[in-house]
Amino acid sequence: MTTAAPATPLPAGGGPAPADQPPTADHRPSRRRRAIPYLLLLPGIAWLLVFFVAPTVYQASTSVQTGSLEKGYQVTWHFATYADAVAEYWPHFAKSFFFAAIATVLCLAIGYPLAYTIAFKAGRWRNVILVMVIAPFFTSFLIRTLAWKTILSDGGYVVRVLDTLHILAVTDALHFTQGHRLLATPFAVVCGLTYNFLPFMILPLYSSLERIDPRLHEAAGDLYARPFTTFRKVTFPISLPGVVAGTLLTFIPASGDYINAQLLGSTNDKMIGNVIQSKFLTELDYPTAAAMSFILMAIILVMVTVYMRKAGTEELV
């Protein structure tokens, strides 16, 4: 025989049974446990405050100062420095973005096939190729750039091959090279930018492509899609976040670079980074240099915002 469980006594007045009692204080998370995530953020916040916010505020103050190094600088809220910098150095801004855009397109054209091969075709050689991609980072940026002076030197193999193929005649007509030589031309600057920032394009692309399920390609094949159609309809749209991340990681540092233009270009190929460096270290015109730095940062911020909206994705991988 079974006995029935005793019924829960109803409260006086026949109302519903009382709800479960709230957890006691012993079950509630302590203040110390709730504060742990914020404590973990403190080192990163301190780093940003010391090495980003403070220098940015100082540079903003410097950009509206007037004076000289001998007499000292004072904050006079002289915003005309920004207008003067744009009016005088806008060709250098335009040239910087032009060179960076060409280098970014070349990095995408070179990096996407390589990242695709690593993700889907490399097999057991995948790790070896990835190591080869990041191997240049173990060498100084300056040394890697200087090496291109040897590669593109007059009378070298590259110049001979391009001259034999009559490519230099075309680039001379486009004013991208001059006098059938590569050094001290925009061509050399773009080559240096493309080489130095290529890994920043390949790695995000590989990360995005590697996440694609191969069964999606099989499904597209089962639906009689040709390889190009599969790439256009399946692979490329899914890898778009990697494309966006790679182009940003390439274009932004390339826009402010000055090493490649200084070592591989001529005086006519100066980018805005070269002008800022000269203002800071040679002419000691700190307000103008700070103003140009903020102008460059503002233009890049606007361009990135517009690009993100046009790309249709906010997910960066």
WOLIN-V35303 format. One record per run of one state. SS is the DSSP state (helix for helix, strand for strand, loop for the rest). FROM is the first residue (numbers start at 1). TO is the last residue. If there is no record, write none. Layout:
ss: <SS:SS>
from: <FROM:FROM>
to: <TO:TO>
//
This chain:
ss: <loop:helix:loop:strand:loop:strand:loop:helix:loop:helix:loop:helix:loop:helix:loop:helix:loop:strand:loop:strand:loop:helix:loop:helix:loop:helix:loop:helix:loop:helix:loop:helix:loop:helix:loop:helix:loop>
from: <1:31:64:65:69:72:76:80:121:123:139:141:152:157:165:167:174:178:179:181:182:186:211:214:223:227:239:240:256:259:265:267:270:272:282:286:312>
to: <30:63:64:68:71:75:79:120:122:138:140:151:156:164:166:173:177:178:180:181:185:210:213:222:226:238:239:255:258:264:266:269:271:281:285:311:317>
//
